[in-house]
Amino acid sequence: MSRLRPSLPFAALARLCGVQTAYYDVTHKRRQASPEALHLALKALGVPVETRKEASTALRDRRQAPWKRLAEPVVVAWRPGSAHVEVRLPQSQAEASLDCHLKMERGEVRSWRADLSSLPAAGTAEVEGARYVSKLLPLPGPLPWGYHTLTLEAPRGQAESMVIAAPRGAYIPGERKSWGIFLPLYALHSQRSWGAGDLTDLEALLEWEAEFGGEIAATLPLLPTFLDDPCDPSPYTPASRLFWSEFYLDVTRIPEFARSQEAQSLLRSAEAGREMERLRAAPLVDYRGAMGLKRRVLEELAKRFFQEPSGERQAALERFAGDSPLVEDYARFRATMEHQQAPWPRWPLPARNGDLRSGDYTDDAYRYHLYVQWQAHQQMEEVASAARRRGQRLYLDLPLGVHPDGYDVWREQALFAQGVSAGAPPDSFFIKGQDWGFPPLHPERSREQHHRYFIACLRHHLRHAGLLRIDHVMGLHRLFWVPQGMEAREGVYVQYPAEELYAILSVESHRHQAIIVGENLGTVPAYVDRSLAQHRLQRMDVAQYKATPDTNQLLVPGPADIVASLNTHDMPTFVAFWQRLDIEDRLALGLLTESEVKGERERREAFKEALLGGLRRQGLLAGHVTPERVLRACLDRLSASTARVMLIALEDLWQETQPQNVPGTTTERPNWRRKARHGFETFSRMPSVIQTLKDVASFRS
C-alpha cells in the first residue's frame, strides 16, 4: 500500500463517506486520524483509493452519486407532521411529471402523478457538465405507523424507497415508577439446574420477585454462543442476534421428554448423575460440560419427535418455521460448522459464500438445531407470557455486535464491513483503546437493504421483552472502526443514519409496547443524550459513573426518563467498590500504575466521605457505618427518586465482592462464568434480601 499523505481531496472524501478525520477524546483533546487509518476505513466502505489522483476522482464520483439517484433508499416521515421526499433529476426533466406509487405496509396502494414544475426546489448541482435540481415531493397523509414502499417513475429512470412513518418518541407505558432485579441467567443456579441457570430458573425468579412487587427481571443477552471448541461464552459476541441459546433450555419441560424413555434413562444413569453433581459443585459455570450433557438429552428428544411426530406438535413446528423463515437456514449453518469442524471462513466453496448443499451437513445435526431453536422459542414465550400475566416484564439486552464466525456474518457478508472491527478510542480506563473483534455493520448497505437486518434483530427480542437495552447506543450515531493490523487507538469514527434507526426503534417499540433503553455509559457526546431524550429512549443512570467527590451526583434527583442503578455487570459490585477492590485489581492487571493508583484511592475516599455526608443530611444513614448500611441507604435514595425504572443487582444484597466481568480482560479473569455465591433456594429466603426488596417496593409505590 502506498503511504497516503494528508491531502484536501482525501480528507474531503473521507468526510463525505461518513468517516471522521478527527474527534475529541475523553480529555477533550483533538485526535487526528492517520491517512493509513482513513485509507483502510474507506476500503472497508468499498471506496479503495491509493493515490491523490484516485482520491480526487472518487471524491468527484461521490459528490455526484446522490444527484444521479432519483431518491434516497430510506425516508423518514415523523408523525405527526407532513412528510416530503427529496427527488433529484436533471434540470431538463424539472418540468416533467412524476408517477408515484406508495404501497402501504398492509397492502393499500396510493398512486398519483406529481407535476414537478409545481414542486418547490431544494437545491441544484453541476454533475458531469449537466445541471441537476432537487425538489420536495409531498407524501399523501396521514401515513399509518410502519414501513411503506414508495416507487417513483421519472421519464429517465425510477427509484424505490422505504418510507418509515414513525411517532417521534418511543413507547412509554405511563408515568408509574417500577423496579426490578438483575442477575445473569448463567449465574442464577438452583438445586434442580445443571450448574447454570435455565429458563425455568428465570421463571422462578420472576415469580419470587412478584411477591414483593417487583415488575422487571433483567439479564444479559440470551443469544446462542459457541460452546464447543473453542468455547466463547461471551454474551456480547453471539453466533447470531436472531435466535436463542439452547444452553438455557430446561429439557424436562419439553413435551417429548415425558414420552422419551431413552432421555429419562439417560438422566437417571449413574454417569449423568455424577456429571450433574460435578457441574453443580464447580465454582464456575462449565459451559462445555453442561452443554455436552444437555445436548445428549436434546438429541434424544429431537430424535423422538422426528420419528414419531404428533399432528399437533408437527403443526406447531411448521408454524414456528413459517414465522421464523431463517431458522432452517440457521440450523443448516450450525450443522455444517459441526460437519466441517471449522469456522465458515475456512469452509470450501460454495458453502463459504452462503450456498449450502447436500453433503455439507448431516440431517441429524440439522434436525437437532431446528428442534432446539423451536424449543428455545417456546420456553422464552412461556416465561414472557407468564410474566406479562402477572404484570411483569423481561428486560433483555441487544448486543452491539455478532461473532465474526457466526451465522449473521456468514449469511449477510455484504452487510458487514470487512477488514475492520468495532471498538472504542482511548479513555481514562482503556488508555490504549479497545478492539472488540467483531465486524461492524456497513451503514450504506444497511440503508440499501432498508435496514431489514436491524429490524429483524429488534423483532426477535421484542417478541418477548418488555424492556430492551440497546448496547452502546452511540452506535446509532457513530461507531469506532479499528482497521485490522492497527492498534485500537488508531481507529476512526464512522457515521450511521441515526434518524432512520431512531425511527425504526420508535415504530417497533410502539408495536410491541416495549420500553427502549439506550446504554449511554462511558465517553458519549452530549448530543447522544439529547437524541435519546428527544426520541424518548430511556437513558442509563449508574451511580458508579458519577463517583466524583466534587459533585456527589448520586444524591441529586435525576430525571424521569432513566433506568437507575448502582452499577452494571461491567463494574465492581457495591462492596468491592466501597472497599476499593477494583482499584487494586486494576493495579494487578497492569491497567493502572502505582502513581495512578494513589490518585484513584484518594478520589475514592473523598467520594465516600461526600456520599456519607449527603446520606446523613438526608436522614438516610445514622450511627455506625458498614458497607451493608450504606448500600441500603443508597438503594433507598434511588428508590425514592423520579427514575422511571430502578434496577437492583441481586449480588449486592449479599455483599458479593467478585465482578461478573472485568472489561479489558479475557483469560485473566473468569468473565461470564462466575456463579452467584448463593443458589436460588438460599438467597430467596435470606431475611436481609427480602427486607431490602420490601423497602424498595415501599419507596417505589
N, C-alpha and C positions, 0 to 999 in steps of 0.2 A: 504494500500500500504506500503510495506516495504521501509524504507528510504535507498536509494542507496548512498553509499559513493563514492566519486570520485575514479575511477579506470581506469587503462590503457585500458582494453578491452571495457569498457563502453564508454569512451571518443572517442576511435577509431571507435566504432560502430556508434556513433552519426555523426562523421565527414564523415564516409563512406556513410551514409544515407542522406548527404547534410545538416545536422544540424550543425551550427557553435557553437562550445563550448565557444567561446569568440569573442568579437567585440570591436571596438573602438568607443566611443561616440563622441558627438559634441565637447567636450573639449579635444579629443584625449586621454582620459583615457581608459585604457583597462578594460572592464567589463566581468567578468566570469559568464557563465550561471550556475545556480544551478543544482545539479543532479536531483531534482524533476522536474524542467522545461524540462530538456533533456529527462527524462523518459516519460513525458506526450507528448512531441513532437514526440518521437519515436512511442508511442502508436497511435497517430493520423496518423502517416505514415504507420501504420499496422505492426509495429515491437515492440510488447509489451514484455518487459523484466522486471523481478522483482529482480533478484539476479545476483551476479557477474558471476556465472556459466552460467546462461541463456544468459548473455551478451556475454560471450566468445563463446558460441555455435552459437548465432545469428551473431556474427562477422565473424566466420568461414563460415557460410552459405552465408552471404552477400558477402564476398570476392569471394566465389566460383560461385555464381549465374551468373555473366556475362560470365564466361567461359563455363557454361553449355548452354548458349544461342548462337545459331549459328550466329545471327546478332542482332544489336540494332533495336528497333521498328521504330526509325526515323533516317534518314541520311540526311545531308545537302550537296548539290553539288552546290558550288558557281560558278556562271557564270560571266566572262569567267574563264576557268581553267578546269583541269582534275579532275575527281571525283573517289574516291575509297570507298569501303565498307570494313570494318574490319570484317572478319569472324573468328570465334573461333571454334575449334573442337579438338578432341583427337589426340595426336601425331600419333596414329595408322592409322588415316584417312588422314594424311597430304599428302599422295602421291596419293590419290584417285581423282576422277573427281567430279565436282560440276555442276549440271544442274541449269541454271539461266534463269529466265523469267522476263523481265522488261515490264510491261504493262503501256504504256503512258496514260496520263490523257484523251486524245482524242480517246483512243481505240487501237492504234497501239501496237503490241507486238514484242519485240525484244528478241529472245531466242538464247542462246549459251551454250556451255559446256566449263567450265574452268578446266584446268589441275592444280590442287592445287600444285603439285610439282614444277611448274614453277613460282609460285607467291612468291613475297618477304615476308619474315617473319617479323612480327612486335613485337612479344613478346612470352613468354612462362610462364606457371604456373603449379603448382602441385595441382590437385584437387582430393581429396579423394584417394590419392595414385596413381592417373593416371596423366601423363604428357599431358598438353594441349598446343596448339600452335595457335597463331593468324596470319592471313595472309591478305594482302591487295589485294582485288579484284577490278580491274579497271572496271568502268562502260562505256558502249559504248556511245560515244558522237558524236556531241554535243547534249545536252538534252534541249528541249524547257522549258521555264519557266513553273512551275506548280508542281503538286503533282503526282508522279508516284509510282506504286506499284511494288516492287521487291520481287520475290519469289525465294528462294534458296532451292534446294533439295540435301541433302548430303546422303551418304549411311545409316546414322543412325538418320536422322531427317530432318526437314525442318523449314524454318523461312520466315516471311513476314515482309517487312519494307516499310515505306513510304519514298520515296526519294524526298526531296524538292529541286528542281532546281531553284535557285533564283539569280537574279542580286545582286551584293554586296551592292548596295545602293538603298534606296527607291526613289520613283519618285520625280523629281524636274522639274517644268514647265518652266525652263529658268531662267534667271538672273534678270528679271524685278522686281522692288520693288512694293509692293502693300500695301494697308491699309484697315482697316475695323473698325467696331464698335462692342461693346459688351454691351448687356443688357439681363438679364434673361427674358425668354419669359413670365413667370408668372408676372413679374414686369411691362412689357410693356402693357399698357392699353389704350383703346380708347373709344370714345363715343358710339361705336357700340358693344364693347365687354362686357362681363358679369363680370366685376370686376377683370379680369385677362386676359392677352393676349392670343390670339389663333393664328392659322397658317395663317389666313387672315391678322392679325396684323403684323406677321413676314414678309409676302409678301409685305405689305405696307411699312414697314421699309426698306426692300431691295430696293424697287422702289425709295423711297425718298433718300436713300444713293447714289444711282446710279447717281442722278442729280449732285453730287459733285465729282464723280469719284471713290466713294468707291466701293470696289470689294468683301468685306467679311462681313458677319454678324455672330457673334459668340454668342452662348448662352450656358446655362447649359444643362445637359442631359435631353432629352425629352422622356424618357422611362416611362413605367407605374409604378405607385406607389400605395400604399394602402391609399385610401382617405375616407374610411368609419370609422369603429370603431375597433381598434384605428386608428387614422389618422396619417400617417407618410409621409409627403410630400417631405422628403429629396430626391433630385435627385440623391444622391450618395448611396442610399440603395433601388434601384428599385425592383419591383416584378419580373422583367426579364430584361435581356440585349438583348433580341431577338425580342422585339415588341415595339410599340409606345404607348404613353399615349393618351387615348380618351379625356382626360381633355382639350387638346389643339385643339380639333376639332371645326370648325365653322359649326354648324349644318345647317345654312341657305344656305350653298353652296353644300350640299349633294343633289344629284338629286331627291331623294324621297321626299324631303321637299316640292318641288313645287307641288307634287301630293298628299300630305297628308293634308287634311283639318283638321284632328284631331291635328296634330302637329302645324299647323298655328293657330288654335283656341286656343291651349294651350298657345302659346306665346303671343297672343293678350289678354288673360284673365287678369282681374284686379289683380288676385293673383300673376301671373307671373310678371306682371309689377311692383308690389310692391317689389317682391323679387329681380328683376334686379336692381331696384333703390337702394335697401339696399346693394346689392353686390358692386355696383359701388361706393357708398358713404363710404363703410367701409374702414378704414385706412390700414387694412391688407387684404391679399387675404384670403377669406373664401373658402378653397378647398372643404370642405364637402358640404357647401350650394350651391356653383356653380356647383359641380358635381351632386348634387341631382337634381337640375333643369335641367341640361343638359341631365342627364340620362332619365328623363321623356320624353323629346323630342326624344332622340335617340331610346328609346324603341318603340315609335310610328312609327318612320321611319323604324326600323327593322321589326316591325310587318307588315307594309305596303309592304315592299319588299318581305317578305317570303309568304305573302298571294297572292300577285299579281306580281310575278317576270316577268319582260320582258325578251325576249330571249337574247337581247344584254347584259343586266345587269347580268342575270344569268350566261352567258358565262364569263363575266368579273370576277365574284366571283369565278367561277371554276378555271379560270386561276390563280387568286391570291392564292387560296388554293393549287393549284398544284405547284406554285413557292415557297410557304411557307408551307412545309409539316408538320411543328409543330403547325401551327396556330389552327387547330381544337383541338389538344390536349391541347393547352393553354386555349382555350375557355372552354373546359370541366373542366379544373383545376379551373378557376375563378368561373365558375358556381357551382362547388362542394363546394368551400370555402363559397360561399353565402348560399348554402343549409345547410351545416354543421354548419355555423355560428361559425367557429373555424379555426385556422391555421392548416395546414396539419399535423404537428407532433401530433395533438390531434384527428385526424381522426381515425375511426375504420379501421381495416384490412379488405380487402387487399388494400383499397384506399390509406392508409398511405404509402404503399410500391410502389405506382405508378400504381395500377391496378384499373381503374375506370369502374364501371358497371352501367347498367340501374338502376335508382333509386337513384344514388348518387347525381344527379343534375336534374334540370328541363330543359326541351327542350327550353323553352322561354329564360332562362338565357344563355344557351349555344349559341343559335342563336344570342342573343344580343352581346355577346363578340366576336363572329366570325364576325358579321357585323361591329362593331365599329373598329376592327383591320383592316378590309378591307378599311374602310373609312379613317382611320388614314394613312394607307399606300398611298392611293390615294392622299390625300391632301399634304402629305410630298413630294410625287413625283411631284405634280403640282407646289409647291413652289420651289423645287430644279430645276426643268426643266426651269421654267420661269427665275430663277436667271442665269442659265447657258446660256440661250439665250442672256442675257444682259452682259455676260462676268463676272458674279459674282459667288461666291461660298459660300455654307453654311459651317460654322466651327462648327462641332459637337464634343461632348465630350463623351468618353467611360469611365465610372466609373470603378474603380478597382474591386468593389465587387457587390454583389447582396443580397437582404434581405434574412435572414435565413428562413423566412416563404414563400419565393417566389417560383415561378414556376421552375426556373432553378435548385434550390437546391433539390426540390421535384423530378423532373424528372431525375436529374443526381446525385442521392445521393452518389453513389460510387466515383464520381469525386471530391466531396468536402470533405476536411478533417474535421472530426468530433471531438468535444472536444476541439477545439481551435478556435480563431478568429484572424483576421488580425489586425494589429495595428502599432505602432511606438515606439521606445525606448525613454527614457527621452531626452529632449533637453532644450535649454535655455528658450523656451516658455512654453513647457509642461514638467515641472520638474518631474512629476510622470509617464510620458509616456502616450500613447494613446491606447485605446481598441475600435476599430471601430465596433465591434459587428457582423460582418458577417464572414462566414466561408471562408477560403482560398481554392484555387484550390489545389488538390493533384498533385504535379509535375510528379510523376512517372505514375500515372493513366492517366494523360493528354497525356503523351507520348504513353502509350499503346493504347489509343484511337486515335492516330495520330493527336492530338490537334484539333479534329473536333469542339469542343465547342468554342474554341478561334477563329477559322476560321469563324464559324457561326456568332459570335458577331461582328467581323470586317466587314463581308459582309453586315450584317444588316445595319450598319452605312454607309458604303462606297457606298451603292446604291444611297445615296443622298448627301453625304458630299464631298466637295472639299478639305477640311482640316479636319483632325481628331486628336483630342488631346487624348493621352493615359495617363490617370490619374495615378499618382505615377509610372512613367516609371521604377523606380528602381526595381519594382516588376517583371520585365523581368529577373532580375538577382537574387534577393533575396527578401524575404518578412518576416517581423517580425510576428511571431506567438505567441499569448498570450494564454496559457492554461487556460481553464475555472477554476475559483476558485482561480486564482492567480492574483496578481497586474500586471498592464500593464508593469511596469518597470522590471518585472521578465520574460518577454518573451525571445524568441530566434529567430535568423535568420535561415531561411531555403532556400536553394539554388534552383533555377529554371533553366531549359535548355535555357539559353539566346540565344545561337546561333540559335537554332531552331526557337525561337519566332521572332527573328530579320529577319530570312529568310522568315517566313510567312508574316510579315509586309511588306517586300520588294516586294514579289510576289503580294500581294493584292493591294498595293499602285500603282504599275505599271498597274495592270489590270483595276483599277478604275480611274487611273490618278489623284490620290489624294495625297496631302502632309500629312505626318505623323508628328505630334508634340509630343515630349516627355515632360511631366510635371516633371521637374527635380529640383523642388524647395525644400528647407529645407536641412536636413542633408543627402547629397548624396555623396558617394565616387567618387573620381576623375575618376575612371575607367568607371563609367556610362557615364559621359560626353564624354569621349574618344570613347566609343562604339557608342553613338548617332552620333558623327561626322563621325566615320568610316562607319556607315550604312546610313548616310545622313538623319537621323531624325532631324527635326528642334528642337532646344532647346528653352526653355522659358528664356527670359532675362527681369527680372522685376526690375524696378528701386528701389522700396522699399526694396528689398532684398540686395541692395548694399548701403544702407543708413548708411555708416560709415564715420565719419569726417576725418579719416586719409587717405582714398583712393579717395573719391569722384568719384567713378567709373561711376556714371551716365553720366558724360561728356566725358568718354573715348569711342571712336568709337568702337563698337562691331563688331564681325564677321558677315558674310552674313547669315549664317545658323541659324538664330534665329527668334523668334516671340517676338518683343519688346513691352513692355507696362509699364505703371507707377505702376500698381497694379493688383490685381486679386479679384475675388469675396470673397476670404477668408481674405482680407486685408482691412484696413480702406481706405475710399475714400481719394482723394488728400487733400482736405481741412481739413478733420479730422486728417490726418497725419501731415499736416503743423501746425495745432493748438494743436497737441499732445492729441487730444481727445481719441485716442486709448489707450494711456498710463493711462489716468485717468479711462477709462473703465476697463482695466485690474486690476487696483487697487481696483475698486468697486467690481469686481468679485472675488477678493481674489487670482488672478493669480500672483500678484506682492505684495511685502511688501513695506512699506514706504521707507526703505533704498534703495530697488531696484528701486523704482520709481524715487528717487533723481538722481541716476546714469543714468536712461533712459532719463530723462528730459535733463540732461547735454549733453549726447551724441546726442540727437535730435537737440538741439540748436547749437552744434558745427557743425553738418552736414549741417544744414540750412545755417549757415554763410559761410561754404565752398562752398556750392552749389551756393549761391548768388554771391560769388566772381567769381566762374567759369563762370556763365552765363553772368556776366558783362564783363569779359575779352573776351568772345567770341562774344560780341556785341549783345547778345540776350535779354538783360534786361538793362533798364536805367530808371532813375528817381525814383519816389515813388514806394515802394514795396507793393503789395497786393497779397493775395493768387491767385487771378484770373490771374494776370500778370505773376506770377511765373509759374503757370500751363501752360499758353500759351508758355512761353519761353521753358519749359521742353518739351512740345509737339513739338515745332519747332526743338529742338535738336534731339529728337527721329526720327522725320520725315526726317531729313537730313542725318540720319545715314545709314550705309550699310545694316541694317537689311532687310531680305527678306520680312518680314511681320511686320506691326505695327498695334496694336490694341488700340483703344481709348474707355475707359469706358464712356459711354454717361452721366452717372450721375455726373461725374467730371465736365462736361461742364456747369452745373448749380449749382455748389458748394454744392452738397449733402454732409451731414455730417454723415449720418447713414449707416452702412455697410449692405450688404446683408446677410452675415454670420459671426458669431463670433466663430471661432474654440474653442472647449473645452466647449461649452455650448449647452444646449438643450432647456429646458423651460425657462432658464434665459433670453434669447433674442429671438426675433421673427424671427429666421433663416428661410430662404426660403419663407417668407411670405410678405416681405415689398414691397409694390408697389412703382414704380417710383413716385417722387413727382409731376411730370407733365405728363399729358396724351400726346399721340402721336400728337394730333391736336395742342397742345400748344408748345411742345418743337421743333416740326418740323418747326415752324415759328419764333423761337426765334433768333433775329439777331446775338447775341453773339455765339450761337451754330453754325449757318450757316457759320459765318465768320471763326470760328476756323476750321471747316471741309474744307472750301475752302483753307485756309492756309496750312493745312496738305496735301491736294491734290497737291498744288503747289510745296511743298518741295519734295514730293514723285515722281513727274513726271520726 
